[in-house]
Amino acid sequence: IYLDIVCGKSAQQILENSIINGTKDENLQVSSVITNPSTGAVVALTGGMDYSKSQYNRALYSKRQVGSTMKTFLYYGALENNLTMSSTFTSEATTFNLSNNKTYTPTNYGDKYANKAITMAAAVAFSDNIYAIKTNLFLGVDKMISVARIAGITNDLNEVPSLALGTSELNVLDYANGYNTFASGGYRNDLYFIEKVEDQNGNILYEHKKESKLVLNPNYVYILNEMLTSTTNKVFKDYTTPTGLMVAGKLSRKYAMKSGTTNTDSVVVGYNKDLMMMIWMGYDNNEDIPITTSTNVKNIWADTMEAILKDKESNWYETPENVIALSLDAISGEPTTDQDKSTLFYY
């Protein structure tokens, strides 16, 4: 297994220590994977909490709901179809009329709604479910599935409106393959474990050959990655707070980050140009998880990323030449002179 050695400690050791320190319930299971976005190398992986109790590797074999982390694929598709960071939909309690006389009534976490139009960037920051479903129905569910397939996800995806809320069950390693494509700037570098195999005489028996293919538009990927920083940006505080704001004080550099929580699963994915980490936590028997689980997972993610990158220079993506930025009101997307409420929107 390829392990990135950092300051005398491997990424694997750092990840395991963070999980042990951040998990208080011995019955909760954790699966996680850390990759080098530019190559697809897996630098660390965990498949459970205690190998002596269970040898089942959840990162390799289990499939669980990924919650709102699935919205990233939706919003890339939206950007590709002429929506922008400042495009608005109204966030309010909504019942959607579907085909065959069916209805669908999703809710926001805690039943909190803006009851006004909000930007896509704000919807990402708050993980607003109403905005996501409206976007999914506006584009057509097949668009999000197409993006996921191109990015590298091979698991089955249900072509239903709720797919935007992560209702399909996915495998962590397969799912990370798709996210690694965003972290790499749009290049698909399929994940791998073995870098090289030599015999006792130093003869190379096998060596991984990098096959990097540009599959997503770098301009839209850059805009998406900038938009995913909204989850830890305090300027988005409004009718609720950004989903990652609780760990923002731990972060010494810029990250794209998205979390997802269902009744039974908690997932966090975050990355920059150097490192991508995905982590899942839940019970094997699909019991409801404690309300504190989401906070624990975010802390484990933040602690791990910061420890691995501690002595490395901050590294973010270069702005493409044909992408411009405008300072606008974070929630409404309208021009404003109030610096406490404005942020950069990229086009």
N, C-alpha and C positions, 0 to 999 in steps of 0.2 A: 504494500500500500504506500502510495506517495504521501509523505508527511513533510510539511513545511516547517523547518526548524527556525524558531524565533527566540533570540536571547537565551539560548540554552534550553528552552522549553519548546516542545512541538505544539502545533495547533491542536492536535489531538488531546494532549494533556491539559491545555488551557480550556478546551471545550468541556472535557469531563469534569474538571474542577468547578467550572461555572455551573454546570448542571447539578452537581452534588450540593454545592453551596446554595443554589437557588430553588431546590425542590425539597419541601418539608413533608409532603405526603408520600410515604414509601410505596403506596399502591398506584400512584400516578406513574405512567410510563412516558418516556421521552424518546423521540427519534429525531435525528438532525443530520445535516450535511453541510459542509463548508467547501467551497470550490474557488479555484483561481479562474476568474471569468475569461481571461485572455487565452487560456489553454483548454479549459474544461477539466483540469486535474482535480480530483477529490483530495483535499488536504486534510480532512477530518470527517469522521462519521460515527454516530452512535445509533444503536438499534434497540436499546432498552436500559433500564436502571440497574439491574443486577444479573449478571450472566449466570451466577450460581443458582439463581431461582428460575430463570427463563433464558434459554438459548435462542429464542425466537428473535430474529433481527427485523424489527418493525420498519426500519428505513429501507430495507431491501424488499420486503414481502407484503407488508400490510397496506391496506387502502383505507383512508379516512377522509371525512369532509374537510375541506380547506377554507371554508368560510369566505370572508370578504377579500382574501388575498387573490381570489379569482378575478376581481374587478380590474386588476392591472391589464389583463388581456382584453377586457371589454374596452377600456379607455384608450389603449393603443389603437384598436379598431375604430374608435370614435375619431381620434386625431387623423387617422388615415382617410376618413370619410368626411373631412371638412368641418368637423366640430373643433373647437379650440379650448384652451385652458379657461377662457372667460365665457364660454357658452353656458347658458343658464337653463335650468328647469326648476319648477316650483317644488319645494320639499314640503309636503303636507300629507296627512293621512289619505290614502288613495286605494280604491278598489278598481282593479283593472278588468275590463271585459275582454275575454279571450274567445277563441273560436269554439264552436260546439256548445255555445251558451254557458261556458264555464267562466268563473271569476277567480281572481287572485288578489288577496289582500295582504301584502307584506307589511312589516312594521319596522321602524327604526329602533335601534337599541334604546331601551328605556322609554319607548313611545315619545321620543323627543323629535320635534319637527321645527324647521325654520319658519314654516308658514309664510314663505316668501321665496322669490327666485334666488338661487345660489349658483355660484360658478362651479365648473367641473373641478377646479383646484380645491374649492371648499368641500365639495362632495367627497373628494379623495381624503382630505384632512379629517372629516367627520365620519367617513365610511357610511355615507348616507344611502340607505337601501332604496328609497323611493327614486332618487336621482338615477341610481344604477339600473333599476328595472325600466324606467322611462327610456333611458339610453339604449338598453338592450332591445326593447320592443321597437324603438325608432330605427335602429340599424338592422334588426333581424337577428335572431339567435345564431344563425349560421355564421355570421361575421365573427363573433367571438370564438367560435369553435375553429374557424379557419385560421385565425391568428395563433391560437394555442397549438394547432397542428404544425404550422410553419415554424413556430418557435422551438418545437421539439417534444411536446407532450403526446404520448402515444396511448395513454389510458382512455377508456370509454368516457365520453362526455354526453350527458343527456341534453337533447335539444329542446329545452324548456326555459321559460322566462327566469325561473329561479336559479338557473345555472350561474347567473351573474353574482349570486350570493353564496356560491361555492357548495351547492347541494350534491354535486357528483363526488363520489369517493375516489381519491387519487393516491398513488404511491409517492412517498416523499422524494425518492431519487428520480423518478420519472418527472415529477412536477418541478424539481430543481433544475432539470435539464432545460425546461422552458424558461424559467426565470434567469438562468445563466445567460440566455440570449439577450435579455434586456441589459444585464450587467456588463456584457461585452460590447455594448453599443450597437447591437443588431446582428452580430456574427454568431452563427450557430457553431458551437464547439461542444460536441457531445461529450458527456461526462465519462471519465475513465479512471481506473485505479492503478494500473501497472505502467510505470514509466519505462522500465528496461529490465531485461533478464539476461544475466551473464552466467557462463559456466565457471568452474573453478580456475580456469586459465585466463579469464577475462574476455573470452570470446562472446560477442553479443548474439544471443539466441533470439531475442525479441526486443524491439524498441518501438514505442508508440509513435505513430506518424500523425502529426497534427493535420487535420482536415477542417479548416475554418472556412465557412461560407457565409457571405452576407445575405441574410434572408429577410431582414426588416429595414425599413427606411431609417437611416441614421438620424435624420432631422427629427422625425417623430419620436424615435427612441430617446433622443436627447431631451425633448420637451417632456416626454413622459417621466423620465428620471428626475428632471427638475420638479415636476409636479408632485412626485412622491416624497419630496422633502417637506411638503406641507404638513405631513402627519406629525412633525416635531417642531412646527413653527408657531410660536405663540401669537403671531399677528392674526391667526385664524380663529382665535377665541371669540365665540359669539353665543348662539343659543345652546351650544355645547362646546366641548373642548376637543382639540385634535387628539386622535387616538394614541399617538406616541409621545405626547407632551410630558408624560410622567417620567420618561427616561431622557428627555432632551438635555438635562443638566449633566448627564454622564458622558455626553458625546463631545469629543474634541475636534471632530471634523464632519464633513458633509456626507450624509447617507440618503439614498432612496430607501424608504421603509414602508411596509404595509403589513397590517395585522388582520387576522380573521378569527372570529369566535362564533361557535355554535353552542348548543346546550351541552354537547359531548366532546368538543374538540377546540383546541386553541393553537393557532399557527401564527408565526411571525417570520417574515422574510425581509432582509435588508442587505444593501450592498453599496459599494462604490466601485471604482475602476480596479481596485486591487483584490477585493474579497467579496464573496457572496455567501450568506448564511441563511439557511431555512431550518426552522425548528417546530416540531409538533409536540403537544402534550395532551394526554387524555387517559382514560381507563380502558383496559383491554375489553371489558364487558359492556362498553358503551354507556356506562352510568353517566349521569349529569356531573359535570366538573364543578368544583367550587368557584365562586365568583372571583376569587383572588388569583385563579390560574392564569388569566390573561396578563395580569401585572407581573407574575413570576416569569412567564415566558419572555416578556419584553425585557425584563432585567437580565435574564440569562443571555439573550441575544446581544444587548448593549455591552454587558461585561465581557463577553467573549470577543466581540469585534474590537473593542477598545484595547484589550490585552494583547491580542495578536498583532495589531497595527501600532502598538504603543510607540515604538522607536522608528517608525517609518514616516516619511513626509506625507502630508495630506495630499490626496490625489483624486481629483474630480475630472469629469469629462470636459473636453474643449468644446466651446460653443461653435457649431457649424457656421460657415460664412453666411449662409442665407437664412439664418435664424435670428430674429430680432427680439428685443425685450422692451416691454412697456410697464411702467409702474402704475398699478390700478388698485382700486379697493378690493381687498382679498375676497370679500363675500359677494359683492354685487358685480364686480368687474367693471365698474364705472370709474371714470377719472376722479381723482381726489388729491387734495393737497395735504391731507392728514397722514403723516408718515407712520403713525402708530397703527394705521389701519390698511396701509398699502403694502404691496409686495410685487415682485417682478412676474409678469406673465409673458410667456415665450410664444412666438408665432413663426 
